[in-house]
Structures are given as C-alpha cells and as structure tokens.
C-alpha cells in the first residue's frame, strides 16, 4: 500500500492499465467488431465476344474476381478498387512502381460501391466483379510501350499483357467497409500474379473457380 501511495508508481500503474485497456479495446474492435470480407484467391478468365455497343471489348476474354462477407454482421459502405502495379516499366533498374487503376464497369468507373452486404452464411450471396480493362485509355500514355497502346486503341488489351511489363507486375484488389453495429472500418488487400489467372467460371456456392482447358479460353 505504501508503494501505491507513491505518486510516481501510481502514475506508472495507471499508464500500464490505460495501455492495456486501449490495446484490449482495439483488439476487440479489430477482431470481433470489424467486418470480414473474403476475396477470391484467383482471377477468373472466360472467353467472350462483343455483346453490345457499350461493351466494345474485343480482347475475347473477360476477367472477374469474387467477394463475400464472411463475417457475423452486415458490412456497410463497401468499396472495391482494382489496380495493376508495374515496377520498372521503362527502366529495369528503376524501383518506381507505375499504378493503373482498372475500371469495374463499362462506364470507366474505377470504384465499385454497395451500401450493404449481408453475411454470406445468411444471404447465400456472393458478388462477382468484372475487370473492364479495355474501358480506360490510361495505358495509351506516352510512357507505355507501343504495342500496349496499340492494343488499347483496338480494345484488345489482355490482363496478361499488363502483367508482362517491367521487372515485376501484379494485380491488387482493395476492399474497405464498416461494421454495421460498431462502425469499425477495416481494409482488405489481395495480390495476384499472372499464375493466379485461371480459365473458368466461379463456382456458384464458393469463391473457387471450376477450371477449364486453357485453349477453351
């Protein structure tokens, strides 16, 4: 008791209690009161032809990712962005990354949003998002290789074309959202490489891809 009467010791104990309380509160929010979004481990590639004037993608391929709310409660204000990062685009000695945000709609919009996504164990619903890389002209900028600019102009650009550039290249997916009850926000990231592009459709009840023969895509 004499030790607790010492102001220095009592302040130190108070500091430790405050730090523990703060850490415990953060842990509860981060682990139990924040949304949990799962992103497919692969990108789906399926064959496709031009279907309308608005969808003038002539690449012959359609790329999709799939997400689900695998948490306990609804996630609100969900936002999804997809981008390609290329290191050493024009100089293989460079450590600079070029970032290209890819559209998730034929309108060219690069952010997909939804006000609410219910837990998949209750709704049984998962969301497929198409990567519409031929609906942006960003890759026609002068510092991109000529063959990439030409493919963009013809609407024939493939995701594999972008991933073959530079010394390193990857597709990134970022998903952010809030827990409906606590308001806690969490960001989820997923990185893909060319080997993560699989030919086939997503299975209806999972985030897995039912792969087809490569020549079928």
C-alpha positions, 0 to 999 in steps of 0.5 A, spaced: 500 500 500 505 504 501 508 503 494 501 505 491 501 511 495 507 513 491 505 518 486 510 516 481 508 508 481 501 510 481 502 514 475 506 508 472 500 503 474 495 507 471 499 508 464 500 500 464 492 499 465 490 505 460 495 501 455 492 495 456 485 497 456 486 501 449 490 495 446 484 490 449 479 495 446 482 495 439 483 488 439 476 487 440 474 492 435 479 489 430 477 482 431 470 481 433 467 488 431 470 489 424 467 486 418 470 480 414 470 480 407 473 474 403 476 475 396 477 470 391 484 467 391 484 467 383 482 471 377 477 468 373 478 468 365 472 466 360 472 467 353 467 472 350 465 476 344 462 483 343 455 483 346 453 490 345 455 497 343 457 499 350 461 493 351 466 494 345 471 489 348 474 485 343 480 482 347 475 475 347 476 474 354 473 477 360 476 477 367 472 477 374 474 476 381 469 474 387 467 477 394 463 475 400 462 477 407 464 472 411 463 475 417 457 475 423 454 482 421 452 486 415 458 490 412 456 497 410 459 502 405 463 497 401 468 499 396 472 495 391 478 498 387 482 494 382 489 496 380 495 493 376 502 495 379 508 495 374 515 496 377 520 498 372 516 499 366 521 503 362 527 502 366 529 495 369 533 498 374 528 503 376 524 501 383 518 506 381 512 502 381 507 505 375 499 504 378 493 503 373 487 503 376 482 498 372 475 500 371 469 495 374 464 497 369 463 499 362 462 506 364 470 507 366 468 507 373 474 505 377 470 504 384 465 499 385 460 501 391 454 497 395 451 500 401 450 493 404 452 486 404 449 481 408 453 475 411 454 470 406 452 464 411 445 468 411 444 471 404 447 465 400 450 471 396 456 472 393 458 478 388 462 477 382 466 483 379 468 484 372 475 487 370 473 492 364 480 493 362 479 495 355 474 501 358 480 506 360 485 509 355 490 510 361 495 505 358 495 509 351 500 514 355 506 516 352 510 512 357 507 505 355 510 501 350 507 501 343 504 495 342 500 496 349 497 502 346 496 499 340 492 494 343 488 499 347 486 503 341 483 496 338 480 494 345 484 488 345 488 489 351 489 482 355 490 482 363 496 478 361 499 483 357 499 488 363 502 483 367 508 482 362 511 489 363 517 491 367 521 487 372 515 485 376 507 486 375 501 484 379 494 485 380 491 488 387 484 488 389 482 493 395 476 492 399 474 497 405 467 497 409 464 498 416 461 494 421 454 495 421 453 495 429 460 498 431 462 502 425 469 499 425 472 500 418 477 495 416 481 494 409 482 488 405 488 487 400 489 481 395 495 480 390 495 476 384 500 474 379 499 472 372 499 464 375 493 466 379 489 467 372 485 461 371 480 459 365 473 458 368 467 460 371 466 461 379 463 456 382 456 458 384 456 456 392 464 458 393 469 463 391 473 457 387 473 457 380 471 450 376 477 450 371 477 449 364 482 447 358 486 453 357 485 453 349 477 453 351 479 460 353 
